[in-house]
């Protein structure tokens, strides 16, 4: 099973996948992850910047909730 990326509140699959290999047993693939494209990275940055604006304007009590 490939673990997708979480960008802007939604799970996204990618065309390329990268394997997380157990270093003590290189025959053991721990998990496979979607490899983000440059467009995915830019969308993640934009989503984080947008979320930060709302978060930074909220109260400290909301931050810990």
For each residue, the residues with C-beta under 8 A, 3 or more apart:
1: 31 32
2: 13 17 32 33 34
3: 31 32 33 34
4: 11 12 13 14 34
5: 11 12 13 14 33 34 36 40 44
6: 9 10 11 12
7: 10 12 36 40 43 44 47
8: 43 44 46 47
9: 6 47
10: 6 7
11: 4 5 6
12: 4 5 6 7 34 40
13: 2 4 5 34
14: 4 5 17 34 35 36 37 40
15: 37
16: 34 35 37
17: 2 14 32 33 34 35
18: 32 33 35
19: 29 31 32 33
20: 29 30 31 32 33
21: 26 28 29 30
22: 25 26 28 29 30
23: 26
24:
25: 22 28
26: 21 22 23
27:
28: 21 22 25
29: 19 20 21 22 32
30: 20 21 22
31: 1 3 19 20
32: 1 2 3 17 18 19 20 29
33: 2 3 5 17 18 19 20
34: 2 3 4 5 12 13 14 16 17
35: 14 16 17 18
36: 5 7 14 40 41 44
37: 14 15 16 40 41
38: 41 42
39: 42 43
40: 5 7 12 14 36 37 43 44
41: 36 37 38 44 45
42: 38 39 45 46
43: 7 8 39 40 46 47
44: 5 7 8 36 40 41 47 48
45: 41 42 48 49
46: 8 42 43 49 50
47: 7 8 9 43 44 50 51
48: 44 45 51 52
49: 45 46 52 53
50: 46 47 53 54
51: 47 48 54 55
52: 48 49 55 56
53: 49 50 56 57
54: 50 51 57 58
55: 51 52 58 63
56: 52 53
57: 53 54
58: 54 55 62 63
59: 62 63
60: 63 64
61: 64 65
62: 58 59 65
63: 55 58 59 60
64: 60 61
65: 61 62
